[in-house]
Amino acid sequence: MSDSLKALVACVQLDSQDNEEDNWTQIVKLCRSAARCSVDVIALPENMLYEGRELLRKHNIEGDWKPRLQQLARDLGVALVAGSLREPTEDTESPKSYNSCLAIDKTGTEVGRYRKIHLFDIDLENGPSHKESDYLAPGKDLVACDLSPLGRIGLTICYDLRFPELYRRLARTEKAQTLFVPASFTMTTGKDHWEVLLRARAIENQCYVVAPNQCGVKGKHMQKYGRSMIIDPWGTVLATAPDGPSFCVAELDFNKVANFRRSLPIQGHTRLLDGC
């Protein structure tokens, strides 16, 4: 954590499609624009490199994309929470991949990697039907890491947002003060649940929540919700991205985290979470 106990964070909203290089160009452009606002950390959404019909797409993370992200972090002098990429599993015979989020500090060092635990298998009446488990393997481990100047952060991805026990463990056991939720939330669920769930995770864990989301139409019909946002530990929305590819910026003041937790010590009052 910096001496000032404050940090400036940018939340980048993308309209990723099925061309990885075009998506990378969009990422670099928006990250450069955000960096000109003197931010310390830039967060990117889920599926940042590919939103297309090739569900078994895998990314050459170690040989290509991680070095690019590391160089971008060094060039801009910012830390990156790199949304998610499709990481090949340890089983070289499996067609499935992990949906993985990389945290990279401003020197280009990878400090954390989270593999999405909860997979989006849903069939909504009058809404989308989707089964991530057909092409993704679930991660098994929660991940918190130190990312300067934020201190301890917790990494999650999209559908994880509906499982509050994950966030409680990150805040209570792993001592995270900022929770990241890179997402590709649909319009159908997003319009009713996105902000409500993000604010709930912030309030109940007394953490900042940084949630970059996808926007735009994917394929022929899948509309993403956008409205990327940054929320403080009281549940106040500090910043929301405008429509379309864009970003929003907010200052995180960690004195507020300490003050909220001291004045309303809910973590110390918890009685029903043995082992957390």
C-alpha positions in Angstrom: 0.0 0.0 0.0 1.2 3.5 -0.8 2.0 6.0 1.9 -1.1 8.1 1.0 -3.4 5.0 1.3 -5.0 6.1 -1.9 -5.0 4.9 -5.5 -6.6 5.8 -8.8 -8.2 3.0 -10.7 -9.6 2.8 -14.2 -12.3 0.3 -15.2 -12.2 -0.3 -19.0 -15.3 -1.4 -20.9 -14.7 -3.3 -24.2 -16.8 -4.4 -27.1 -14.7 -7.5 -27.9 -15.6 -9.5 -31.0 -14.0 -12.5 -32.8 -10.8 -10.9 -34.1 -8.1 -11.0 -31.4 -5.8 -8.5 -33.0 -8.6 -6.0 -33.4 -9.6 -6.5 -29.8 -6.0 -6.0 -28.7 -5.9 -2.7 -30.6 -9.0 -1.6 -28.7 -7.4 -2.7 -25.4 -4.2 -0.8 -26.0 -6.0 2.4 -27.2 -8.3 2.5 -24.1 -5.5 1.6 -21.7 -3.3 4.4 -23.1 -6.2 6.9 -22.8 -6.8 5.7 -19.2 -3.1 6.0 -18.4 -3.2 9.6 -19.4 -5.5 10.2 -16.4 -2.5 9.2 -14.1 -4.2 6.0 -12.9 -2.3 3.4 -10.9 -4.3 0.3 -12.0 -6.3 -0.6 -15.1 -8.9 -3.4 -15.0 -10.2 -5.1 -18.2 -13.3 -7.3 -18.7 -13.9 -11.0 -19.1 -13.2 -12.4 -22.6 -11.2 -9.4 -23.4 -9.4 -11.0 -26.4 -12.2 -13.0 -27.9 -16.0 -12.9 -27.9 -17.1 -15.2 -30.7 -18.6 -18.6 -31.7 -15.4 -20.6 -31.4 -16.1 -21.8 -27.9 -13.0 -24.0 -27.7 -10.7 -21.1 -28.5 -7.5 -21.2 -26.5 -4.9 -18.5 -26.0 -1.1 -18.9 -26.1 -0.8 -17.0 -22.8 2.8 -17.7 -21.9 4.3 -17.4 -25.4 2.3 -14.4 -26.7 -0.4 -12.6 -24.7 1.3 -12.5 -21.2 4.4 -10.9 -22.7 2.3 -8.4 -24.5 0.4 -7.5 -21.3 3.6 -7.3 -19.3 5.1 -4.9 -21.9 1.9 -2.8 -21.9 2.1 -2.5 -18.1 5.7 -1.5 -18.2 5.2 1.0 -21.1 2.3 2.7 -19.3 3.7 2.4 -15.8 0.4 0.9 -14.5 -0.7 -2.3 -13.0 -3.2 -4.4 -15.0 -6.0 -6.8 -13.9 -6.3 -8.5 -17.2 -9.9 -9.5 -17.5 -9.8 -13.1 -18.7 -8.1 -15.2 -21.3 -8.6 -18.9 -22.3 -5.8 -20.8 -20.6 -5.0 -24.4 -21.7 -5.5 -26.8 -18.9 -2.8 -29.2 -17.6 -4.6 -32.0 -19.6 -3.2 -31.6 -23.0 -5.8 -34.0 -24.4 -8.7 -31.9 -23.1 -10.5 -29.5 -25.5 -11.5 -27.4 -22.5 -9.6 -24.4 -21.1 -9.6 -22.3 -17.9 -11.1 -18.8 -18.0 -8.1 -17.1 -16.3 -7.6 -13.6 -15.0 -4.0 -12.3 -14.7 -2.8 -9.6 -12.2 0.3 -7.9 -13.4 2.1 -5.1 -11.6 3.6 -2.0 -13.2 7.0 -3.7 -13.6 5.4 -6.4 -15.7 5.6 -9.1 -13.0 2.6 -11.5 -12.8 1.5 -11.4 -9.1 -1.6 -13.5 -9.3 -3.7 -15.7 -11.6 -7.3 -16.8 -11.0 -9.2 -19.4 -12.8 -13.0 -18.9 -12.8 -14.6 -21.3 -10.3 -18.3 -20.9 -11.0 -19.3 -21.7 -14.6 -22.3 -20.0 -16.3 -24.7 -22.9 -17.0 -28.1 -21.3 -17.4 -31.3 -21.6 -19.3 -33.5 -18.5 -18.7 -37.1 -18.4 -19.8 -37.4 -15.8 -22.5 -33.6 -15.3 -22.2 -30.3 -16.8 -23.1 -29.3 -20.4 -22.8 -25.6 -21.1 -22.3 -23.4 -23.8 -20.8 -19.8 -22.8 -20.1 -19.0 -26.2 -18.7 -19.2 -27.6 -22.3 -15.9 -25.8 -23.1 -14.5 -24.5 -19.8 -12.9 -26.3 -16.9 -13.6 -24.9 -13.4 -10.8 -23.5 -11.3 -10.5 -24.8 -7.8 -8.7 -22.1 -5.8 -9.6 -18.7 -4.6 -6.9 -16.1 -5.3 -5.9 -13.1 -3.4 -2.6 -11.3 -4.1 -0.7 -8.1 -3.4 -1.0 -5.5 -6.2 0.7 -2.2 -5.5 -0.6 0.4 -4.7 -3.8 -1.3 -3.8 -2.4 -3.8 -1.2 -4.4 -7.0 -1.0 -6.9 -7.7 -3.8 -9.3 -10.5 -4.5 -9.8 -11.9 -8.0 -13.1 -13.2 -9.3 -14.9 -13.4 -12.7 -18.4 -12.6 -13.8 -20.8 -15.5 -12.7 -18.8 -15.8 -9.4 -20.7 -12.6 -8.4 -23.7 -14.7 -7.5 -21.8 -16.7 -4.9 -21.3 -14.4 -1.8 -19.3 -17.0 0.2 -16.4 -16.6 -2.2 -16.2 -12.9 -1.6 -16.6 -13.3 2.1 -13.6 -15.6 2.2 -11.5 -13.2 0.1 -12.3 -10.4 2.5 -12.3 -12.2 5.8 -9.7 -14.9 5.4 -7.5 -13.4 2.7 -7.8 -9.8 3.9 -8.6 -8.3 0.5 -9.7 -4.7 0.5 -10.5 -4.5 -3.2 -12.5 -7.1 -5.1 -12.2 -7.3 -8.9 -15.1 -8.7 -11.0 -14.2 -8.7 -14.7 -17.4 -9.7 -16.5 -19.3 -10.3 -19.7 -22.8 -9.9 -18.2 -25.7 -10.2 -20.5 -28.4 -7.5 -20.9 -31.1 -9.9 -19.7 -29.6 -10.4 -16.3 -27.5 -7.3 -16.1 -30.4 -4.8 -16.2 -31.9 -6.3 -13.0 -28.9 -7.9 -11.2 -25.6 -6.3 -12.1 -25.5 -3.2 -10.0 -27.5 -4.8 -7.2 -25.1 -7.7 -6.8 -22.0 -5.5 -7.1 -23.2 -3.1 -4.4 -24.2 -6.0 -2.2 -20.7 -7.6 -2.4 -19.1 -4.2 -1.6 -21.4 -3.5 1.4 -21.4 -7.0 3.0 -17.5 -7.3 2.7 -16.7 -3.6 3.3 -14.5 -3.6 0.2 -14.1 -1.6 -3.0 -15.5 -3.4 -6.0 -14.0 -2.8 -9.5 -16.2 -4.4 -12.2 -15.2 -3.9 -15.9 -17.9 -5.4 -18.2 -18.3 -6.1 -21.9 -20.7 -4.1 -24.0 -22.2 -4.5 -27.5 -23.8 -7.4 -29.4 -21.8 -10.7 -29.6 -22.6 -12.9 -32.6 -26.1 -12.1 -33.9 -28.1 -11.7 -30.7 -26.2 -11.8 -27.4 -26.4 -8.2 -26.0 -24.0 -7.4 -23.2 -25.0 -5.0 -20.5 -21.9 -2.6 -20.2 -22.2 -0.2 -17.2 -18.8 -1.0 -15.9 -18.5 0.5 -12.5 -16.4 1.1 -9.4 -18.1 1.0 -6.0 -16.9 1.9 -2.5 -17.3 -0.1 0.7 -20.5 1.8 1.7 -22.1 0.6 -1.6 -21.9 4.0 -3.3 -21.2 3.9 -7.0 -18.2 6.1 -7.5 -18.0 5.8 -11.3 -19.8 4.2 -14.2 -18.6 3.9 -17.8 -20.6 5.5 -20.6 -22.2 3.4 -23.3 -19.8 1.7 -25.8 -16.1 1.1 -25.5 -14.9 3.5 -22.8 -13.6 3.7 -19.3 -14.3 5.2 -15.9 -12.0 6.3 -13.2 -12.3 6.6 -9.4 -10.1 7.2 -6.4 -9.9 4.4 -3.8 -9.2 5.7 -0.3 -8.3 2.9 2.0 -8.7 5.0 5.1 -12.4 4.6 4.3 -12.1 0.8 4.4 -10.6 1.0 7.9 -13.2 3.6 9.0 -16.1 1.6 7.7 -14.8 -1.6 9.3 -14.2 0.1 12.6 -17.5 1.9 12.8 -19.6 -1.1 11.6 -17.5 -4.2 12.6 -19.6 -6.8 10.8 -16.7 -9.2 10.1 -16.1 -9.5 13.9 -19.8 -10.1 14.5 -20.0 -13.1 12.0 -21.1 -16.3 13.8 -22.2 -18.7 11.1 -19.1 -19.1 8.9 -16.9 -21.6 10.6 -13.5 -21.8 9.0 -13.9 -18.4 7.3 
